[in-house]
Amino acid sequence: MKRRTLPLLTLIILLALTLPALAAGPGVSPDAALTMLKEGNARFVAGKPKYPHQNKERRVLTATKGEAPFATILSCSDSRAPVELIFDQGVGDLFVVRVAGNVAGTDEIASMEYAGEHLHTPLLVVLGHSKCGAVTAVVENARLHGSLPALAAKIKPAVFKTRMAHRDLSGNALLTAAIKANVQQALADLFARSRIIKDLVKAGKLKVSGAIYDLESGKVEWLEPHPGEKGLVGGKAGAK
Ligand SMILES: [Zn+2]
């Protein structure tokens, strides 16, 4: 009898030791997570990536122990903006939601809620990028077919706001401003529609930031905190 119960007890103890670690997420603070992204991007820009967490051991570890990514990234599908490479990260590091124009629709918000609530990622970044084709299509009022008009509809408010706020802008300057506004729009949509995300931010468990990736330099520019987050945490939010 004792011989049978001992392995079972060992298993229970092992599980008890393992589960809290997984439930607590990556064990990284929001600020530390932001620093990790900034440092990874600096390595990428400098052409000195470390390619961390890309070996067999990491693959097997995350497959067997589960994932605990330290950041959630909503970014564009553009093939020139590969998220793990930009931030020099590897397997199990980033929970990435990619969609053309980095819009925050229902499915994207649900994915980000899953990462925040169940994986306990401490940082959420909405990442736009220079020369974004989806934003360009809306700025240029391109004729769209199939399902694309529904996607463009999520980008249109940002382009409209940009035109209203900067009547003097045109061409590339207008596009650049619209890309930034589109990141802010996704953050506004997220805060307007997700109670889960708002509660996590309020509790200090999640930091949210907007950023723009430059296709040519490889550099990520961090935006000022979104007003939606400032209101939740008394103006101390966002990337500095
Ligand atoms: Zn894009």
Residues whose N, C-alpha, C, O or C-beta is under 5 A from the ligand:
A	BS01	ZN	C76 D78 G101 C132 G133 A134
